[in-house]
Amino acid sequence: MIIALAGNQNSGKTTLFNQLTGSNQHVGNFPGVTVDVKEGISKSDKSVKLVDLPGIYSLSPYSGEEILARDFLLKEHPDGIINIIDGTSLERGLYLSMQLLQLNIPMVIAINMMDEVFANGIVIKTDILSDYLKVPIIPISANKNEGIDDLMKAMIDLIKNKCAPPRQDFCSGPVHRTLHATAHILEDHAQRASVPASFAAVKIIEGDEPMLNDLSLGKNEKDMIEHGIVEMENELSMDRMAAIADMRYQYIEEITQKAVVRPKTDKHHDKTIKIDNILTHKIFGIPIFLSIMFVIFWLTFAVVGSFLSDLLSGGIDSLASIVSKGLNNFGINPVVESLVVDGVFAGVGSVLSFVPTIIVLFFLLSLLEDSGYMARVAFIMDKLLRKIGLSGKSIVPMLIGFGCTVPAIMATRTLTSDRDKKMTVFLTPFMSCSAKLPIYSVFAMAFFTKYRAVVMIAMYVIGILLAIVAALISRKFVFKGNPIPFVMELPNYRLPTAKNTMLLLWEKTKDFITRAFTIIFIASIVIWFLNKFDIRFNAVENSKDSILALIGSFIAPIFIPLGFGNWMASTALITGFMAKEAVVSTFAVLLSTQTESISSQLGTIFDPISAFAFLLFTLLYTPCVAAIAAVKRELGTKSMFVVVLLQTSLAYVIALIFYRIAILF
């Protein structure tokens, strides 16, 4: 039994999905969090599979996620649909509901966020709504797990009894006549395409190209339909799209006048407007945003995060010392001891010590996201981004890029313009992902101790500034044209919930730790082995005689002009292609040092100028393998190679320019 969850963006679909399946999908208080189809098995009934579709506003495919949702509903033929509507924005949700009702699939409407509905003094008469729409209406609060059991019972009963919504007319007059005439003409075509004729008729009148292709209408049939549509447009003095939209909204207005009682003032919305008057101010909006981000980075890198990371680093080093003494006392082979202490503890431990910094950063960012402020950031940045050729909506993937480039690239699916999507994918790797944090921290501590926080914040700022420059250049020569008009829902402000915040922190921490004990663990052992033996597999006293030194020496000359033509540095950059955290773990293994000592040992490889050049290179060069795979999945193989080549070339040029100018002074 397959049940699809469909609804507007930010209506609470993913929260409901988590409650029904026990899953832990990320939930956010801004549109476009879900960009892919997610599946899960119902906790209460293992024979039920639930599918969380991306948030959509209609079944007309204007964006990637709308195409994804529509294709699933039309081609996968789920057994039932749970249509989730935000109770505080009922009219907008019903616009999609009217389209879903025409799919001839058993459907239940779940009116979500009823706790907010009650708090705002709104009364929704679900029995009247149900009489009009001919489907069960269940009030729920997904966040508080209220009404969920009733919802699932109603949905399963409908599916078992095969109770699809009855065919009903939402209109009269010219639109009614044109719809019925069109449905009659294409009825046999719709049957062959396994699409309800009434739904197909609406889409054909709207000029829906995918539906036109699916139905394979003949020329005479197209002419007859077009003639009827033109007559309707002339009678109503509005175009076909407006006529269909007007038909739906007239019906919605008729329903809500009888089924919804609203107070004269909406306290929650009024409070949101008052806050927005400050945070989205046309003059102070951007400075406020930059100040908030500065405070977040300062707390992360200079106060809380760095303090906790230093504590954990000391703990890991103490544990490594205890293990080393224990192995010595046990009389273990020195090579095995070196593998455990210099390989595993040095490599994995050097990365794990930065978990507190990651947690602090994402805790603070999750507060912004959960409150609804992130959507405002897109709004206030629209004017600025438009000057470099992007829409304000592109800011969302870029902000996600501060966490991880992979979901950031996936988030570009919410962009309706192919031009904007390609340009955003190209620029997203300029944002410093969390995997680069350990590199910045170790080098800042080693060479810029007094200005540690300043240097780390500078890396983020440099990435953003270079992204702006790259956008201006590419807009002129590659991504010509104008960005799409900016349309985005601004949700009401909400207090961040402990559950959502902890869930996001757990996701990010788990991802970081998983990489530490998989990719970094394997890479550390491989690096230790290659660094410990020569090509005849004899243990070496000096790392310069190792297999790794031989490999690193081949590419080291390339980086001599940048100031770090050392085989250790070049080896670290190679492993960084697998995962950026591996750069730090590689240095830890190569220098055979504990976590706290990496910074002091790096002075044997770099000086302050070459160290900063190295930081610039790691900031800009090709993202990790997973991110490259995401680019390939979204844009294709050719674009993937272009991104790798451009990022690495730019990294080389910027590091070269900095180093050459810096050594002059």
Order of alpha helices (4+ residues) and beta strands (2+ residues): beta-alpha-beta-beta-alpha-beta-alpha-beta-alpha-beta-alpha-beta-alpha-alpha-alpha-alpha-alpha-alpha-beta-alpha-alpha-alpha-alpha-alpha-alpha-alpha-alpha-alpha-alpha-alpha-alpha-alpha-alpha-alpha-alpha-alpha-alpha-alpha-alpha-alpha
